[in-house]
Amino acid sequence: MRRRDFSKLALTAAAGTVAAPAVLRAQTTFTWKMTSAYGPKAAFYSVGPGSATDLCKRIEAMSGGRIKIQFFGAGELIPALEGFDAVSAGTVEMNYANAYFWTGKSFAAQFFTAVPFGLNFQGVNGWLYEGGGMPLYKEVYDKFNLVPLVAGNTGVQMTGWFKKPIEKTADLNGLKMRIPGLAGRVYKEFGVDVRLLPGGEIFPALERGVIDAAEFVGPYLDRQLGLQKVAKYYYTTGWHEPATVSEVIVNKAAWAKLPDDLKAIVENACAACNVISEAWCQKANGEAMQDLVKNQGVIAQPLPDDVVKDLRAGTAKVLDAAVAADPIAKKVSESYFAFLGTYRNWAELSEGVYYDKILG
């Protein structure tokens, strides 16, 4: 064999050795299960632009079929609020929900969904993606064997539906209300009997008088539940959830098995759904609110200023007590409110001026 031919043979063999792992890696596929806190047909959460099923489709398409995710709505595989434990234990690889459902595990989880009188959609994304929020999110969930990802946002939510008008803070006393998260703790300070119910149970509970008031999301999704049929006072202040983040949690061991390119695909698909889902809400809520007021007799109005003032004070009291008792919550809280302070100054000079002077 000539020297030149031998060299070509050696180079070809070496190239084959290098390429083989890459080919093997490209052929590796992952079949995962994703559960959810929401029903299989729930708009925004389970179906539609930016939803959990949309996310699954995007990941499969972007990965060329290397990740296939089977979606199970609440009750189809496990009960609605058992996804955290199921993913932590590795029973399923992923779950779609909101972090504030897990404040019993860690109060710090509240900050990764929504904080009353806190950051709006633009602000919370600024904190999570660029202001130190995501590293803290991962730190909080790490001990539970979970990797968190931001996968959706409703934008500002409504205060909720009431059978009777709220004219003063004392009107809250004795109300039975469906309300999750930190807002529920705040309402308790004013004598509200707080109930945590899955979305599908809200209408029958309100209809039968099991509860007197209920908060869910916003005009489109609330109308879909039929809440306007059993309560006509719809308070629009949205003090409790100025922007509500949807999360996807991934089992840490399952995540570690993904090659870097697939991790990037999952992360970017989640980021896309975060933006797309909020865009869908802006369109859907605008149309639904117009219908509720013009055609269905709904009285939509903000809470009285004095009630909002009292709720703000109640929020500060509850937050201070919760954070003081939990070092990691304190760490997250300090980061969140430091960012909020800087963002508020900017928002007042930008968005605030625009809405007041241009649109006003």
C-alpha positions as CSV (number, residue, x, y, z in Angstrom):
1,M,0.0,0.0,0.0
2,R,1.3,3.4,-0.9
3,R,1.9,5.9,1.9
4,R,-0.7,8.3,0.6
5,D,-3.4,5.6,0.6
6,F,-2.5,4.5,4.1
7,S,-2.9,8.1,5.3
8,K,-6.4,8.3,3.7
9,L,-7.4,5.0,5.3
10,A,-6.2,6.2,8.7
11,L,-8.1,9.5,8.4
12,T,-11.3,7.7,7.4
13,A,-11.1,5.4,10.3
14,A,-10.5,8.2,12.7
15,A,-13.4,10.2,11.3
16,G,-15.7,7.2,11.8
17,T,-14.6,6.9,15.5
18,V,-15.4,10.5,16.1
19,A,-18.7,10.4,14.2
20,A,-20.2,7.3,15.8
21,P,-21.0,8.8,19.2
22,A,-22.7,11.8,17.5
23,V,-24.8,9.4,15.3
24,L,-25.7,7.3,18.4
25,R,-26.6,10.5,20.3
26,A,-28.8,11.7,17.5
27,Q,-30.7,8.4,17.5
28,T,-31.4,8.5,21.3
29,T,-35.0,9.3,22.0
30,F,-36.8,10.1,25.2
31,T,-40.4,9.3,26.0
32,W,-41.8,11.3,28.9
33,K,-45.0,11.8,30.7
34,M,-46.3,15.3,31.7
35,T,-49.1,15.6,34.3
36,S,-51.0,18.8,35.1
37,A,-52.9,20.6,37.8
38,Y,-55.5,21.5,35.1
39,G,-58.1,19.5,33.2
40,P,-57.3,18.0,29.8
41,K,-59.4,20.5,28.0
42,A,-58.7,23.6,30.0
43,A,-58.1,26.6,27.7
44,F,-54.8,28.4,28.1
45,Y,-53.4,25.7,30.5
46,S,-54.0,22.5,28.6
47,V,-55.0,23.5,25.1
48,G,-54.5,26.4,22.8
49,P,-51.5,28.7,22.0
50,G,-48.7,28.4,24.6
51,S,-50.5,25.7,26.5
52,A,-49.1,22.5,27.9
53,T,-50.1,20.5,24.9
54,D,-48.7,23.2,22.6
55,L,-45.4,23.0,24.5
56,C,-45.3,19.2,24.0
57,K,-45.8,19.6,20.3
58,R,-43.1,22.3,20.0
59,I,-40.6,20.2,21.9
60,E,-41.2,17.2,19.7
61,A,-41.0,19.2,16.5
62,M,-37.9,21.1,17.5
63,S,-36.1,18.0,18.6
64,G,-37.0,16.1,15.4
65,G,-39.0,13.6,17.5
66,R,-36.1,12.9,19.9
67,I,-38.3,13.9,22.8
68,K,-41.9,12.8,22.8
69,I,-44.1,13.9,25.8
70,Q,-47.5,12.4,26.5
71,F,-49.7,14.9,28.3
72,F,-52.2,13.9,31.0
73,G,-54.7,16.5,32.4
74,A,-55.7,16.6,36.0
75,G,-57.3,13.3,37.1
76,E,-56.2,11.3,34.0
77,L,-53.1,9.8,35.6
78,I,-52.9,11.5,39.0
79,P,-55.1,14.0,41.0
80,A,-54.8,17.6,40.2
81,L,-52.4,18.8,42.9
82,E,-50.1,15.7,43.2
83,G,-47.8,16.6,40.3
84,F,-45.1,18.0,42.5
85,D,-44.6,14.8,44.5
86,A,-45.0,12.6,41.4
87,V,-42.2,14.4,39.6
88,S,-40.0,14.6,42.7
89,A,-40.3,10.9,43.1
90,G,-39.7,10.2,39.4
91,T,-43.1,8.7,38.9
92,V,-43.5,11.0,35.9
93,E,-40.9,13.2,34.3
94,M,-42.8,16.5,34.1
95,N,-45.7,18.5,35.6
96,Y,-47.5,21.7,34.5
97,A,-48.9,23.9,37.2
98,N,-48.2,27.1,39.3
99,A,-45.5,27.2,41.9
100,Y,-47.8,28.8,44.6
101,F,-49.7,25.5,44.9
102,W,-46.5,24.2,46.6
103,T,-46.1,26.9,49.3
104,G,-46.7,24.1,51.8
105,K,-43.4,22.6,50.6
106,S,-41.6,25.9,50.6
107,F,-43.1,29.4,51.1
108,A,-40.5,30.7,48.6
109,A,-42.5,29.1,45.8
110,Q,-45.0,31.9,46.0
111,F,-42.6,34.4,44.5
112,F,-42.3,32.3,41.3
113,T,-46.0,32.5,40.5
114,A,-47.2,36.0,41.7
115,V,-46.9,38.3,44.6
116,P,-49.7,40.7,45.5
117,F,-48.9,44.3,44.6
118,G,-45.8,42.9,42.9
119,L,-44.3,42.6,39.4
120,N,-46.4,42.6,36.2
121,F,-45.7,40.4,33.2
122,Q,-42.8,42.5,31.9
123,G,-41.3,42.9,35.4
124,V,-41.5,39.3,36.5
125,N,-39.8,38.2,33.2
126,G,-37.1,40.8,33.8
127,W,-36.5,39.4,37.3
128,L,-36.7,35.7,36.3
129,Y,-34.6,35.8,33.2
130,E,-32.1,38.6,33.9
131,G,-32.6,39.7,37.5
132,G,-31.5,36.6,39.4
133,G,-34.9,35.0,39.8
134,M,-34.2,31.7,37.9
135,P,-31.1,30.8,39.8
136,L,-33.1,31.2,43.1
137,Y,-36.0,29.2,41.6
138,K,-33.6,26.4,40.8
139,E,-32.1,26.6,44.3
140,V,-35.5,26.4,46.0
141,Y,-36.5,23.3,44.0
142,D,-33.2,21.5,44.0
143,K,-33.7,19.7,47.3
144,F,-37.0,18.3,45.9
145,N,-35.1,16.8,42.9
146,L,-36.8,19.2,40.6
147,V,-35.7,21.5,37.7
148,P,-38.2,24.4,37.2
149,L,-38.9,26.1,33.9
150,V,-41.1,29.1,33.2
151,A,-43.7,28.1,30.6
152,G,-46.6,30.6,30.6
153,N,-48.2,33.7,32.0
154,T,-51.8,34.9,32.2
155,G,-50.9,38.6,32.7
156,V,-52.9,40.4,35.4
157,Q,-55.7,38.4,36.9
158,M,-59.1,39.7,38.2
159,T,-59.9,40.0,41.9
160,G,-62.8,37.7,41.3
161,W,-66.6,37.2,41.4
162,F,-68.8,38.2,44.3
163,K,-72.5,37.6,44.8
164,K,-72.8,40.9,46.7
165,P,-70.9,44.2,46.2
166,I,-67.8,44.9,48.2
167,E,-68.1,48.5,49.4
168,K,-65.8,48.4,52.4
169,T,-63.3,46.1,54.0
170,A,-65.7,44.9,56.6
171,D,-67.8,43.3,53.8
172,L,-65.1,40.7,53.4
173,N,-65.6,39.4,56.9
174,G,-67.4,36.0,56.8
175,L,-67.2,35.5,53.1
176,K,-66.4,32.0,51.9
177,M,-64.1,32.4,48.9
178,R,-62.1,30.2,46.6
179,I,-58.7,31.8,46.4
180,P,-55.2,30.2,46.2
181,G,-51.7,31.3,47.3
182,L,-50.6,34.2,49.3
183,A,-53.8,36.2,48.6
184,G,-55.7,33.5,50.5
185,R,-53.6,34.2,53.6
186,V,-54.2,37.9,53.2
187,Y,-57.9,37.5,53.0
188,K,-57.9,35.4,56.1
189,E,-56.6,38.4,58.0
190,F,-59.9,40.1,57.1
191,G,-62.2,37.2,58.2
192,V,-62.5,35.4,54.9
193,D,-63.1,31.6,55.0
194,V,-60.6,30.6,52.3
195,R,-61.2,27.5,50.2
196,L,-58.7,26.0,47.7
197,L,-60.7,24.3,44.9
198,P,-59.6,23.0,41.5
199,G,-61.0,25.0,38.6
200,G,-63.6,22.4,37.7
201,E,-65.2,22.6,41.2
202,I,-65.6,26.4,41.3
203,F,-68.9,26.8,39.5
204,P,-70.9,24.2,41.3
205,A,-69.6,25.4,44.7
206,L,-70.5,29.0,43.8
207,E,-73.9,27.9,42.4
208,R,-74.8,25.9,45.5
209,G,-73.7,28.5,48.0
210,V,-70.7,26.5,49.3
211,I,-68.7,29.6,48.5
212,D,-69.9,33.2,48.2
213,A,-67.0,34.5,46.0
214,A,-64.4,33.0,43.7
215,E,-61.2,34.0,41.9
216,F,-60.0,32.0,39.0
217,V,-58.0,33.8,36.2
218,G,-59.5,36.4,33.9
219,P,-62.5,37.2,31.7
220,Y,-62.1,34.4,29.0
221,L,-61.4,31.5,31.4
222,D,-63.9,32.7,34.0
223,R,-66.6,33.0,31.4
224,Q,-65.8,29.5,30.2
225,L,-66.5,28.2,33.7
226,G,-69.8,30.1,33.7
227,L,-69.1,32.1,36.8
228,Q,-71.0,35.1,35.4
229,K,-74.2,33.0,35.7
230,V,-74.0,32.8,39.5
231,A,-72.3,36.1,40.5
232,K,-72.5,39.4,38.8
233,Y,-70.0,41.6,40.7
234,Y,-66.7,41.2,38.9
235,Y,-63.8,43.1,40.6
236,T,-61.1,44.0,38.2
237,T,-58.3,45.3,40.4
238,G,-56.1,42.3,40.2
239,W,-54.1,43.2,43.3
240,H,-53.3,39.7,44.2
241,E,-51.9,38.4,40.9
242,P,-50.5,41.2,38.7
243,A,-48.9,38.5,36.5
244,T,-49.3,34.7,37.1
245,V,-46.5,32.4,36.0
246,S,-47.1,28.9,34.8
247,E,-44.3,26.5,35.5
248,V,-43.1,23.2,34.2
249,I,-41.1,21.1,36.7
250,V,-38.8,18.3,35.5
251,N,-37.4,15.4,37.5
252,K,-33.7,16.2,38.1
253,A,-32.5,12.8,37.2
254,A,-34.5,12.8,33.9
255,W,-33.2,16.2,33.1
256,A,-29.6,15.2,33.7
257,K,-30.0,12.4,31.1
258,L,-30.8,14.9,28.3
259,P,-27.9,16.0,26.1
260,D,-27.3,19.7,26.1
261,D,-29.0,20.4,22.8
262,L,-32.2,18.8,24.0
263,K,-32.1,20.7,27.2
264,A,-31.8,23.9,25.1
265,I,-34.7,22.9,23.0
266,V,-36.9,22.3,26.1
267,E,-35.8,25.6,27.6
268,N,-36.5,27.6,24.5
269,A,-39.8,25.9,23.8
270,C,-40.9,26.9,27.4
271,A,-39.7,30.5,26.8
272,A,-41.7,30.7,23.6
273,C,-44.9,29.4,25.3
274,N,-44.4,32.0,28.1
275,V,-44.7,34.8,25.6
276,I,-47.3,33.2,23.3
277,S,-49.7,32.2,26.1
278,E,-49.7,35.8,27.5
279,A,-50.3,37.2,24.0
280,W,-53.3,34.8,23.7
281,C,-54.7,36.1,27.0
282,Q,-54.5,39.7,25.9
283,K,-56.7,39.0,22.8
284,A,-59.1,36.5,24.5
285,N,-59.6,38.6,27.7
286,G,-60.4,41.8,25.8
287,E,-63.1,40.2,23.7
288,A,-64.5,38.2,26.7
289,M,-64.7,41.3,29.0
290,Q,-66.6,43.2,26.3
291,D,-69.1,40.4,26.0
292,L,-69.5,40.0,29.8
293,V,-70.3,43.6,30.4
294,K,-72.4,44.3,27.2
295,N,-74.3,41.1,26.9
296,Q,-74.3,39.2,30.2
297,G,-75.1,41.9,32.7
298,V,-71.8,41.7,34.6
299,I,-70.8,44.7,36.7
300,A,-67.1,45.1,36.3
301,Q,-65.3,47.6,38.5
302,P,-62.2,48.1,40.7
303,L,-62.3,47.6,44.4
304,P,-62.8,50.7,46.5
305,D,-59.5,52.5,47.3
306,D,-59.9,52.0,51.0
307,V,-60.2,48.2,50.5
308,V,-57.2,48.1,48.3
309,K,-55.2,50.1,50.9
310,D,-56.2,47.6,53.6
311,L,-55.3,44.6,51.4
312,R,-51.9,46.2,50.7
313,A,-51.2,46.5,54.5
314,G,-52.5,43.0,55.1
315,T,-50.1,41.7,52.4
316,A,-47.1,43.3,54.0
317,K,-48.0,41.8,57.4
318,V,-48.4,38.3,56.0
319,L,-45.3,38.5,53.9
320,D,-43.2,39.8,56.7
321,A,-44.2,37.0,59.0
322,A,-43.8,34.3,56.4
323,V,-40.3,35.5,55.3
324,A,-39.0,36.0,58.8
325,A,-39.6,32.3,59.5
326,D,-37.9,30.9,56.4
327,P,-34.3,31.8,55.4
328,I,-34.6,30.7,51.7
329,A,-37.9,32.7,51.4
330,K,-36.1,35.7,52.9
331,K,-33.4,35.4,50.3
332,V,-35.8,35.1,47.5
333,S,-38.0,38.0,48.9
334,E,-35.0,40.3,49.1
335,S,-34.1,39.7,45.5
336,Y,-37.7,40.1,44.3
337,F,-38.3,43.3,46.1
338,A,-35.0,44.8,45.2
339,F,-35.8,44.2,41.5
340,L,-39.3,45.5,42.0
341,G,-38.0,48.8,43.4
342,T,-35.8,49.5,40.4
343,Y,-38.4,48.3,38.0
344,R,-41.2,50.4,39.5
345,N,-39.1,53.6,39.0
346,W,-38.6,52.7,35.4
347,A,-42.2,51.6,34.8
348,E,-43.5,54.9,36.2
349,L,-41.4,56.8,33.7
350,S,-42.1,54.6,30.7
351,E,-45.3,52.5,30.8
352,G,-47.0,54.8,33.4
353,V,-46.4,57.9,31.4
354,Y,-47.5,56.2,28.2
355,Y,-50.8,55.1,29.6
356,D,-51.5,58.3,31.5
357,K,-50.4,60.8,28.8
358,I,-50.7,59.0,25.5
359,L,-53.6,56.6,25.9
360,G,-55.3,58.6,28.7
